[in-house]
Amino acid sequence: MYLPTAAADDEAGPVGPIDAGAGVQSTGVTSSNADPAAVAACSQFATGLDSAASGYEGFADSLDANDPYVHQSNVAGRTTLRQSAAVAMDAANTPGLNPAIADPMRSWSYGAAKLLVKMGIGMTGGSLDDTATQVNTNAEAVQRECAAAGTHA
């Protein structure tokens, strides 16, 4: 999918189309001394995290459960969370992965599963928000530990 862009600087000249389907880059800068297990696991986790964020976004933007769009985005969001939880758990089980990275990956996976169950039964409000906050906190912990290991998530 290509979307037109707007340029703020009139003297910049025309700007060509941007490929909006290209997605987020899930491979980042890795230091030359990075732990190979961390590189593999963190990259895999980043892919799952990108997918989960994309799938959950439509649901989180509107929580009117009677709205057919919200119902559809709830199904899509739960599906991507389930798949992303599996990806995160696989990443956490990478042989030789430091527990400082693996443990928050597992916690993120459990939290994502908990979140998708709450979405499935139609929970909203504080309980759903608290679980989403826990998932985000675990994602940040993974990202910090991956950075400390010389790679990204």
C-alpha positions in Angstrom: 0.0 0.0 0.0 1.3 3.4 -0.9 0.2 6.6 0.8 0.9 10.1 -0.5 3.0 12.3 1.7 3.1 16.0 2.4 6.3 18.1 2.6 6.5 21.0 5.0 9.3 22.7 3.1 8.0 24.2 -0.2 11.6 24.3 -1.5 12.3 20.7 -0.8 10.7 19.6 -4.0 8.3 16.8 -4.6 8.3 13.8 -2.2 7.6 10.4 -3.7 5.2 7.8 -2.3 6.1 6.0 0.8 5.5 2.3 1.2 3.2 2.2 4.2 3.2 -1.6 4.1 6.9 -1.8 4.8 6.3 -2.1 8.6 8.6 -1.4 11.4 12.2 -2.5 11.1 12.6 -5.4 13.5 16.3 -5.7 13.1 18.4 -3.0 14.7 22.0 -2.1 15.4 23.8 -4.9 17.2 27.3 -4.4 18.8 30.1 -6.5 17.5 30.5 -8.2 21.0 26.7 -8.9 21.4 25.8 -12.3 22.8 24.6 -14.4 19.8 21.8 -16.0 21.9 20.6 -12.5 22.9 20.7 -11.3 19.3 18.6 -14.2 18.1 16.1 -14.1 21.0 15.8 -10.3 21.1 15.2 -10.0 17.3 12.5 -12.7 17.5 10.9 -11.0 20.5 11.0 -7.6 18.6 9.1 -9.2 15.7 6.4 -10.5 18.1 6.2 -7.2 19.9 5.7 -5.3 16.6 2.9 -7.7 15.6 1.2 -7.5 19.0 1.3 -3.7 19.0 -0.1 -3.5 15.5 -2.9 -6.0 16.3 -3.8 -4.5 19.7 -3.9 -0.9 18.5 -7.2 -1.1 16.7 -8.9 -2.6 19.7 -7.4 -0.2 22.2 -8.4 2.9 20.1 -12.1 2.2 20.9 -13.6 0.1 23.6 -17.3 0.2 22.7 -17.9 -3.6 22.7 -21.2 -3.1 20.8 -19.5 -1.5 17.9 -19.0 -4.1 15.1 -15.5 -2.7 14.2 -14.4 -3.0 17.9 -15.6 -6.7 17.9 -13.7 -7.3 14.7 -10.5 -5.6 16.0 -10.9 -7.5 19.3 -10.7 -10.8 17.4 -7.7 -9.5 15.4 -6.0 -8.2 18.5 -6.5 -11.4 20.4 -5.2 -13.4 17.5 -2.0 -11.3 17.2 -1.5 -11.4 21.0 -1.8 -15.2 21.0 0.7 -15.5 18.2 3.0 -12.9 19.7 2.9 -14.7 23.1 4.0 -17.9 21.4 6.8 -16.0 19.6 7.9 -14.4 22.9 7.9 -17.8 24.7 10.0 -19.4 21.9 12.4 -16.5 22.1 12.7 -16.9 25.9 13.6 -20.6 25.4 16.6 -19.8 23.1 19.4 -22.0 24.2 22.1 -20.1 26.2 19.9 -17.0 26.7 20.7 -15.1 29.9 17.8 -15.4 32.4 17.8 -11.6 32.8 16.5 -11.5 29.2 14.5 -14.7 29.2 12.5 -14.0 32.4 10.8 -10.8 31.3 10.1 -12.4 27.9 8.2 -15.1 29.7 6.4 -12.6 31.9 5.5 -10.6 28.8 4.2 -13.8 27.2 2.1 -14.7 30.2 0.8 -11.1 30.4 -0.1 -11.1 26.7 -2.1 -14.3 27.2 -3.8 -12.8 30.3 -4.7 -9.7 28.2 -6.2 -11.7 25.3 -8.4 -13.7 27.8 -9.7 -10.5 29.3 -10.3 -9.1 25.8 -12.1 -12.3 24.9 -14.5 -12.1 27.8 -15.2 -8.4 27.2 -13.4 -6.9 30.2 -12.7 -3.2 30.0 -11.6 -0.6 32.5 -9.0 -0.9 35.3 -8.4 -4.6 35.1 -7.6 -4.5 31.4 -5.6 -1.3 31.8 -3.5 -2.9 34.6 -2.7 -6.0 32.6 -1.7 -3.8 29.6 0.5 -1.8 31.9 2.2 -5.0 33.2 2.7 -6.2 29.6 4.3 -2.8 28.7 6.5 -2.9 31.8 7.8 -6.4 30.8 8.4 -5.3 27.2 10.5 -2.4 28.5 12.4 -4.7 30.8 13.2 -7.0 27.8 14.3 -4.0 25.7 16.6 -2.8 28.5 18.2 -6.2 29.0 18.6 -6.7 25.2 20.3 -3.3 25.0 22.6 -4.3 27.9 23.5 -7.4 25.9 24.4 -5.3 22.9 21.3 -5.8 20.8 17.7 -4.6 20.5 14.2 -5.8 21.0 
